[in-house]
């Protein structure tokens, strides 16, 4: 791989992926909206600075993907959906453009999706959105000849984790000594496992070297209940005050068309949380 497009480049996983691609001297066309001033996403742009392997593309205007030459891989992130209908509609329209570009250019589409539980009545809206986007890719494949791979990712943690994710919420509670914060977890938060950001990026890049085409792959560490262990490390004695629904934990969908790939953890849970906690302290000072 010599050249790539990352759509959702300022998202948590997207940014980590961009940084690794740049380090590997792979050209990155980083597609995302221009961030607001004095925001974490603006800070990400500032940290990248000027780099010969990085070109930022504002997605708030029309993006003509044919302007990008000799693209090997297009990474399309569906990881940070919020359930908003307008956002979902935009994602589908942009995905159609990307698929047609991949068909014309021969580029490979890598759809980054979330681990999805088995479909059931209690399935939340975000999981439904992910499944609809995955289904849309498979449906488009029937009328368009292109090479795709869907990579389902469990919960990811580490520096830059979004504020609405459990570890970052817990870190904010610890840093700010917010005793009144209501920190509740339901069975959709209690993930099968979780992966440190650097490890999941390595896993994604390892996976795309697999010759598997038009398939769905799960990235997993094979560990269970790591979210609970991580919250205990962060919150210490305050962990007992958290309400956790351990009933009906989501299970991974298991079919012959889905392949599981175990990722080697180079950063253990305690090391990863320590890095995220230190980063959280820096963010608190930077934006306080």
Protein Blocks (a to p, Z undefined) as FASTA:
>chain_A
ZZdcdehilgmklmmmmmmmmmnopacddddddddehifklmmmmmnmpafkbccddfkb
ccdfklpghifbdcddfklcghiaklmmmmmmmmmmmmmmmmmnopacdddddddddddf
klcfklmmmmmmmmmmmmmmmmpccddddddddddedehiafkbmklmmmmmmmnopakb
ccdddfklmcfbdcdfklmmmmmmmmmmpmbehiaddddehiahklmmmmmmmnmmmmmm
pccdfehiacddddfkbccdddddfbdfklmmmmmmmmmmmmmmmmZZ
